[in-house]
Amino acid sequence: MNVLITGATSGIGRQLALDYAAAGHHVIACGRNTTKLSELASEVADATRITTAVFDVTNQQQTQSVLQDTLKQLAEPLDVAILNAGVCEYIDDAQNFEVALVERVFAANFFGVVNCIAALLPNLPKGSKLVVVDSMARQFPFTRAEAYGASKAAVHYFASALRTDIVDTGIQVITVSPGFVETPMTDANDFEMPMRISVAEASQAMRKGIAKGKAHIAFPSVFGFILASLQRLPYRLQIALSKRMRNH
Ligand SMILES: NC(=O)c1ccc[n+]([C@@H]2O[C@H](COP(=O)([O-])OP(=O)(O)OC[C@H]3O[C@@H](n4cnc5c(N)ncnc54)[C@H](OP(=O)(O)O)[C@@H]3O)[C@@H](O)[C@H]2O)c1
């Protein structure tokens, strides 16, 4: 299979790239940091199993031209595209938040995915899979996560509506909602992260769900179930629980 992964220079995307290559697939590892991409490529034993593509997902023109050139160079069309690149920034002072922060988060997490989809979709064959990584954060009003959670809710909705509109093309849209995963993104968090799993477990859950052709992949499932239950609580209880996380 040809598997394209954005955000392959770190965390979940990097692990997915290594695991798909180790399983004998050809990985197109995308990122904006050429040094980190070369380091990743050097870790793949068989160099023919990895190609790198350098672009910033927030730059629409660059994303379009690099992805189109990359696809042209493939001997076979793409089988799987995993749109995983993302950023997390929290709002510390909700009464005086910076609009620029919200714009930065949406530029990567929402428009970054939209830019990749626009570049890839006309070139995806029947039977291919378009995988969009959102987050379980979209399911609960986590403290300080106004920008991050909203960007993930937005990208989840975009992918879900797209699933409906392209159902007849034979291209499958898969949404992925991870809970907490040990990566540089969450290493920066200073609060308790219940049920945080390793990047290897996250990669395994994603690869398994993608192989099965599941429409939606969420892990760890117990954490997803808890969040879904919390969503049904009265708002005052949701607020109290969310605030407790901030105080840990
Ligand atoms: N870790 C978690 O607990 C968790 C939970 C739910 C959802 N997620 C989502 O999973 C995805 C991967 O997260 P992670 O934890 O693996 O984070 P990470 O280790 O910080 O990796 C993020 C990746 O996205 C890339 N990226 C960010 N902005 C980009 C841009 N403008 N253009 C191109 N690439 C860009 C980064 O590239 P650079 O190396 O150049 O910065 C990096 O490769 C994200 O979408 C995140 O929101 C993570």
The ligand as a Gaussian input file, in Angstrom:
#p B3LYP/6-31G(d) Opt

LIG

0 1
 N       -1.202000      13.387000      21.717000
 C       -2.483000      13.368000      22.046000
 O       -2.858000      13.082000      23.208000
 C       -3.536000      13.646000      21.017000
 C       -4.881000      13.454000      21.401000
 C       -5.883000      13.707000      20.465000
 C       -5.550000      14.130000      19.198000
 N       -4.236000      14.328000      18.855000
 C       -3.960000      14.806000      17.499000
 O       -3.068000      13.891000      16.884000
 C       -2.267000      14.600000      15.925000
 C       -0.804000      14.293000      16.202000
 O       -0.498000      14.792000      17.500000
 P        0.807000      14.405000      18.316000
 O        0.407000      14.251000      19.723000
 O        1.530000      13.336000      17.613000
 O        1.591000      15.800000      18.236000
 P        3.111000      16.186000      17.945000
 O        4.027000      15.161000      18.477000
 O        3.234000      17.601000      18.406000
 O        3.159000      16.141000      16.345000
 C        2.442000      17.060000      15.572000
 C        2.896000      16.928000      14.150000
 O        2.176000      17.864000      13.337000
 C        3.111000      18.610000      12.569000
 N        2.634000      19.946000      12.233000
 C        2.155000      20.882000      13.081000
 N        1.866000      22.003000      12.404000
 C        2.173000      21.756000      11.104000
 C        2.112000      22.524000       9.941000
 N        1.679000      23.793000       9.944000
 N        2.513000      21.963000       8.760000
 C        2.951000      20.685000       8.742000
 N        3.060000      19.903000       9.814000
 C        2.675000      20.439000      11.000000
 C        4.347000      18.678000      13.461000
 O        5.460000      19.045000      12.674000
 P        6.782000      19.786000      13.309000
 O        7.668000      18.665000      13.750000
 O        7.316000      20.546000      12.131000
 O        6.293000      20.675000      14.402000
 C        4.385000      17.256000      13.972000
 O        4.941000      16.385000      13.008000
 C       -2.626000      16.076000      16.095000
 O       -3.579000      16.449000      15.125000
 C       -3.246000      16.142000      17.481000
 O       -4.116000      17.217000      17.636000
 C       -3.225000      14.095000      19.730000

